[in-house]
Amino acid sequence: MVTDSTATLRPEVAERWGITVVPLQVVVGAHSYDDGVDPECAPDRIAEALKRFLPVSTSRPSPAVVLEAYERAAEAGAEEIVSVHVSSQVSATLESAQLAAKESPVPVHTVDSCQIGAATGFAAVSAAAAVAGGATGLEAADVARRRAHSAVSLFYVDTLEHLRRGGRVGAASALLGSALAVKPILQVVEGRVAPLGKVRTAGRALARLEELAVDAAGDQEIDLAVCHLAARDQAEALAGQLATRLEQGLGGRDVELTEVPAVLGAHVGPGLVGVVVAPR
């Protein structure tokens, strides 16, 4: 199993399921770092760099780097590989995986999660669990694809400016949000970031995210993740509320509470709070 650093997988989860995480690149000023590997691009440092208006950008892993991950998996005994990645609509990471797959010593099944963040991670874990249960690579890839496509990813940001700079939303939306001094609520739709609504304050944004997450969960059995960048108190409060309200659907599983990786933080900025509801 291979995924990328946007999947927001905790190291112990990746290790438990045998998932190799390929880092994207985070560029701060003139220096490039491996996301999730180099301490110089830890999420808190990226948040601070953005607050100081330092230039921060990101780039995909090269096909050669992804190929190295495939070759290591093959050397460890893998006969085929499932490779689950961030939406191809916002990153060329999947293209790197597809190019690397052509040179891989074993067959590779690439999956476009059409998601951003923890929903990709849930899909990768589901695929790994399917393999552990005896599924073929093709079957596990299908499991990952269906899991990702059923997930609902919601978030709010203090400003759309960082997304606008990275080309993830239209300039008109960014200008509108700034003019109205609102907190935009966003969602992932068909692999792209799309507007869902606007509220006036961070408190109202959190309350709205809570209601949207509860609606998305319904009566289903779910996994749930709450993520943030430099907004731990707000994220913890939201996670606590959702853990109580969705206790039955969680079935005893914890709410995943994480800070987003630097490569995502670079595009959303400090103050992000997000929720992923992933039906099981």
N, C-alpha and C positions, 0 to 999 in steps of 0.2 A: 504494500500500500504506500502510495506517495500522495502528498498534498503540498500546499504552499503556505507561507507564513500568514497570509490573510485569513486562514481558517480559524485563527484564535484558539488553537489547541494548547492546553497546558502541557508542559513537557511530560509529566507523569501519565497523562492520558495517551499521548502519542506513543510513549514507551510501552504502556500496557497493551495497546492494540497493534504494535509493530508498524506504526505509521512513520515514514520518513517525511520530514518537513523541509521543503526546499525554500530558502529565504529569498524574498525579493530584495531589491536594493533601495536604500534610503540615502539621498544625497543632501547633505547639509553644507551650505557654502560650496567649497571646492572638494569636500571629502565624501567618499562613498562608503557606506557601511552595509553589512548583512543584517537584515531585519531579524530581530529575535536572537541574534548571536552576539553582535558587538555591543558592549555596554554604552558606547558613545551615542547610540541611537535608541536607547531605552525610551519608552513612551513619555516618561516625565521630562526627559531632556528635549524630546521633540516638541512637547507642549510649551516648554520654556523658550525654545528657539522661535516658535510661531508667535509667542507673546512679544518677543523682541524684534519681530519682523525680519528675522534672518531668512534667506532663501532656502526653502526645503522642497525637494521634489523626490519622485520615486521612479523606479524602472523595473522591468521584469527580470527574472533570472535568464541568463543566456541558455540556449539549447544545450551547450556543452555542460553547463552546471547541472541541468536536469538529467542529461545522459549519464553523468557520473552517479547520480542517485539510482538510476536504473541498473547501471553496471554493478554497483555495490549490492543491490537487492538480488541480482542474478548470482553473484559470487556467494551470497549467503544462502542460496538454494531456491530462490523464487523461480518458478517455471512460467509464470505470467504475472503481470503487474496491472493494478487498477490505479489510475492517476487522476485525482479529483481536484479541480481548480476553480479559482475565482472566475466570475462571469467574464466571458470574452468580450462583452460590451464595454467593460471599463478597464480591461488590462489585456496585454498581449501574452500573458503567462501561458494560457492554453496553447497558443501558437508555438511557444518554445517547447512545450510538452509534446505536441504533435510532431514537430521536427525531430526532437530527440527520439521519439518512438520509432522513427524510421531506421535509426541506427542501433536501437536496443538489441542486446543479445537474446532477449526473450520477448514474446508478444506483450504489447502494452495497450490497455483499453483506457483511452482518455475520456474524461467526463467534464463537460461544461456545466458547472453547478447552477449557472445563471443567478448566483447569489454573491453577496459580499459579507464576509465576516463569519460569525459562528454557525450560520446555516450551512456553510461549506464544511465546517468541521463536523457537524452532526452527520452530514452525508458521508464523509470519509469514515467516521467511526461505524456507521451502519454497514458500509461496504466491508470493512474489516471484520465485523461481527458475522456477516454473511459468509465470508471466506472461512472463518473459524468453524462455521456450522456446515461446511462442505460445499458451498456454492462455487461454481466456476467463475473465472474472471468476468465473462460476459454477464453472468447473472448478478454478480456483485456490483458491476458497473450500473446495471439497470436499477438495483436497489438504491445506489447512491443518487442516481438521477431522479428517481421518484421521491426520495426523501427530501432532496433539496428543493424540488419543484413544489412540494406541499408546504414548505416552511413559509412563515410570514416574518419579514424583517422590517422593523419600524425604528425610527430614531428622530431625535431633534438635535439641532445645533444652535449655538449662540448666534452664528452668522453664516450666511451662504457664501461668504467671500472666498473661503478656502476651497470649497467645491467648485466655485466659478473659476478660480485660478487654474485648477487642475483639469478644467474642461468637463467636469462631471455633471453640471447642470447648466442651463442656458443663462447667458448674461442678463437677460430680461428678468428672470426669476430672482437673480441676486439683487438687482437694482430695486425691484419691487419690495423684497424683504427688507432691505436697508431703509427704504423710504418710509415704510410703515413701522419700523422699529419693532418687528414681531419676532417670535420664535417659530421658525418654520418646522413643521412635522413632515417627515419624508418617509418614503417606503421604497422597497426594491420591487420593480415591476418588469418582468421579462428581462432581467439582468441589468436594468438601468435604474438610476436614482430618479424618483418621480415625486412631485409634491402631493401631500395628502391633506394638509390644512395649515392654518396659522393661528397662534394664540399670542396673547400680549405679554405673558410672563413665564418665567421658567417653572414656577409652581403649577401654573395651568397646563404647561406642556407635559410635566410629569403625570399630572392627573389624567390628561388625555391619552398618554401612552399606556397608562394602566388600563383604562377602559377599552382601548383598542386591542390590547393583548388579551384581556379577558374575553372579549368578543371573538377574537381569532381562535382561542383555545376551545371555546364552547364546552361540550361534554367529552371531548376527545382525551385519550391518553397522550401526554406530551412530554417533551423535553423543553426546558426554558433556559435562556441565557439573557443576562443583563450586562451590558458593557458600557464603558465610559472612557473619557479622556479628561483627566484632571477634574473629575466630578464624583469622587468616591462617595461622599456623603449622600448625594442625591441618588446615586445608583443603588447604594445599600438600602435606602428608604424604599425605593421602588421594588427592589428584589424582595424585601420583607413583606410588603403589601401583596405582591403577586404570589408569594409562597403561601400566604394565608388564604387568599381567595381561590387559588388554583390547586389547593392541597390534594383534592381527589384526583385530578388529572395527572399530577406529578407522581402519585403513587409511592411516596416516600423518597423520591429522588430529589437531590438538592437543586436549587437554582444556581446555574453557573454564573458567577460574578467575576468579571475580568476587566482589566484595562485593555483597550484595543491595541493591537500591535502598532508599532511606529509607522508602518507603511500605510495603514488606514488613518491613523491619527494625523498624518501630514495633510490629508485631504478634507478632514472634517473640523479640525481645530479644537482647542480646549473648550470644555463645557458640553461636549457630546454626551448624550445618554441614549442608549438604544436597547431594544428588546427583540429577541428572536423566539418565536413560538414554532416548534417543530413537532408536528404530530408523529407519533411512533408507528 
